[in-house]
Amino acid sequence: MTTETYPPPPTGYRPAYRFTYPLLILNIVGLALLIACVIVLTAWLNQNGIAFSIIALDISEIVILLAALVIVVVIHELLHGLAYRLMGYQVTYGFSLKLGAAYAAAFNQFQKRWHNIVAALTPLIVITAICLPLLTHVPRVGVVFLFGALIMNTAGAVGDMYVTYRLWRLPKGSLLMDISLEQFLIYEPDTTTQ
């Protein structure tokens, strides 16, 4: 798609360009982050007197861990959506088989750069802030569930952290627009007209 087919920029903005994710790199980093989280959380639990090893889980604990992985994906996307809604955007939720991912998006709406950063980081901050302190204060079944939620949420937020890094570097006042799951546009202020 060429820039001529993108929605026109608002007054005072340059034409849109497409934001892209380096998917292969993000998948590799996400896997590395998942492994690192397993190692760090396991060590932290053992240091706090909770004997835990992911390779020693019994079948019921594996089911709980897998349930946590699925549930946290849903909660993660609901938190993205809640952040967008609190900032006044209309949100669409769904799951893309093509991308193998759940999503919450504010399609076809100009989004402020800062709003997008807040929405991107909300699940990572909220889920970590709730689950981590509880981890050493719940029964074994809760430890397994929270462990799964924390590792999945952190590894799953690699794209959110990447988009935050990229958006942070954009000029203040930049706007964004989700056209579709594959098309995320950036409109930077036109400093030549100011």
NORPEPE-V988372 format. One record per helix or strand. SS is the DSSP state (a for helix, b for strand). FROM is the first residue (numbers start at 1). LEN is the number of residues. Records with the same first field share a line. If there is no record, write none. Layout:
BEGIN
SS: FROM-LEN, FROM-LEN
END
This chain:
BEGIN
a: 3-3, 23-25, 54-3, 59-28, 113-22, 140-17, 158-11, 191-3
b: 13-1, 17-3, 92-5, 101-5, 107-1, 111-2, 175-4, 184-4, 189-1
END
